Each structure stands twice: as structure tokens, then as C-alpha cells.
Amino acid sequence: MTEHYVPKHFDIESFQDALLDWFEQNLRDLPWRRDKDPYKIWVSEIMLQQTQVDTVIPYFEKFIERFPTLESLAEADEEEVLKLWEGLGYYSRARNLHQAVREVKSEYGGKVPDTREEISRLKGVGPYTAGAILSIAYNRPEPAVDGNVMRVLSRLFHVRDDIQRPATRKKFEASIRQLIAVHNPSYFNQALMELGALVCSPKSPGCLLCPVNAFCQAHQDGVQEELPVKGKAKPPREVDMVAGVIMKGGQVLIHKRPDSGLLAGLWEFPNTERQKGEDWEETLSRFLYESFSIKAETAGHVMDVKHTFSHLRWNLRVFQCEIIEEEEASLPPSARWVDLSALDDYAFPVSHGKIVKRLQQDGD
Ligand code: SF4
């Protein structure tokens, strides 16, 4: 058995009682808690990755209203799925979910698998999501260890191992297997996550009001704010991007990103990376000619947009462009002229969505 962090004489039963009693009295009324439909729990867990609960709620409600069943999502167009995800970021989550849902429909008759082995084979379902679905929807005593849970456990057992190391996560999973209330694994896992979200917060945890403070080693040692230990993440790489807004007879040129990689399948204004020392406007003009066969010159700065991904930061400078000459027939198939009023029908990443908003405001 994998090593765990639970001390020998830890009173597991009393800990479970304290945690579950607190949860039953304090659980938030969240839309994905209203029934135990594994499909809805799955959607919520994917949306909640890297995203705050308050941000997710309206997206979840809109998504489920449009796709109330796994079948309805499986049959949907990817374009529509991405459109409903627009603004939530990390779009590969939506694409993977869509593909996995299709697989569940074709391979498992539309029933979300209820074993770790099968569910873990689905695209985008990592150990945390698998554990969350199995425990919350199917009441299986499976660990669901995310950042919140690692923070709580690091403090509860005064763990100084780096939570970014896979070996540490494994030990936390083994700890949950020891601790989990087998009579109610669904509530147990949700209670730990809720405790991390509402009480044992990253900064200034509310130890005095915490239902499990009597069990908490970090609280007793007065070191809760030093934990968890997290190895330094690399700072995101800065990338300068230059984009063009090119208008022709009330229409604007947009372009669809490739089907894989960053922001796959989303629409954007033509843009390219600027190398250090290069002139912004020259870079853009050259790119428009090489990629879209459009000779254009810049006609004013529209805006600057900054956007940070987990590993990079875009400094996007946007210019209005005027066409001097164009070879219509040479436009790549991924590019399209669209009416300004039709831009809302396309899914843009957050950064380019800001350009859309600006154009719509200017057009009003
Ligand atoms: S006592 Fe404090 S540090 Fe310990 S689990 Fe509760 S809130 Fe977190």
C-alpha cells in the first residue's frame, strides 16, 4: 500500500463526524448539487478546473439548459459547444469533454462509467475528476484530491512535502483512502473541498471557526499560513503579438485557429508573434501579405490587450488596417469575411473577444 500521512492514533471516526456535521449545516446550494446526475457532475467538475465557483455557475446553468442530457451534448456541433464555453478559458477542456461524451454515448450506451479504470480512459478525465465523479455521483469511496484538498491535508497533518510533486499527491490520495467515510464518500469529499473553499482558505484560514481545528496539527503548531509547501512555478513566458482589424464593406476578416494546440478551433483576428526588436506595424503588414495575400497598411492603434495563460503571457497590440491590394482567391480556407453584427455567432478567446467588444462599441 502507498504510504500515507495519517498519524497512527488519529481519531478518524470523530474527524469524519465533525467534518460531515459541519458540511450538512453549511453546504452551499450549487446548481450541480441539485441532483446526482453523473453527466452534470462531470460537466461541473470540468468547468471548475482552474475556475472559481462564482464564475462557473452562470456558465453551468446556460450549458445544462442547452445540453440537459449527455446525448444532447454528444449530438451537438463543436462550434456551438465552444460558443457556450466562450470566456471560461482553457478551451481544450470543452473539446475533450465533448469528445469524451461522444465516446460514452457510443461505447457505454450513454452511461458514464462507474469504475476508475473505465472513467480514467476518457479524454480530459484525470485522477481528480475521476474520483470526484465516482464519489459524488456514484458514492464510491474514491479519493478526489485537488488543490483545495491538498491544502487542507497539508495543514491537518503538517505536511511539508511539495504539493506539486506527483509523489506527494499519491500520498494524499492514499491518506484519503484511510480517512474517507465509507458510509458517505460523496459528502466526505465534497466536505473537504468545501472546507478548503470556505474556511481553510489559502490566506488567513479561519481556524477559530474551523470544525476540525481540534484535529489540526498545523493549527496546534501555529504554522497554518506557511502551508502548503509549493515549489516555485516558472513565470509565464512573455510573447508580443500583433493583430489587425481589417474591414471591407462593413465586413471584418477573422480566422479560425487550428484544431489542436492553444485555443484550438476558436476564432481570432489575424495576428502573429513579434520577434524582439521588430517593428510592430511592419511585422503585421508582412504577415498579412504572407498568410492572407493582403497588402495592407496600418491606420491607427485600436487597443492593447494583455492575457495570461498558465505558461505564457500575451501582450497583444491591435491595429486598424487598410487594404491596399488583395488577392481574393488566395484567402486560406480558415479565414472568413463576416458582418460586424455576426461576430457574436463565433467563439473567440477572451483576448480577441475584447477586440470584438471594442468594435461593437465603436459601431454603436
Ligand atoms: S484549523 Fe485552520 S489550518 Fe487547520 S484545517 Fe482548520 S482552517 Fe485549516
Residues whose N, C-alpha, C, O or C-beta is under 5 A from the ligand:
A	BS01	SF4	V152 R155 V199 C200 P205 G206 C207 C210 V212 N213 C216 H219 Q224
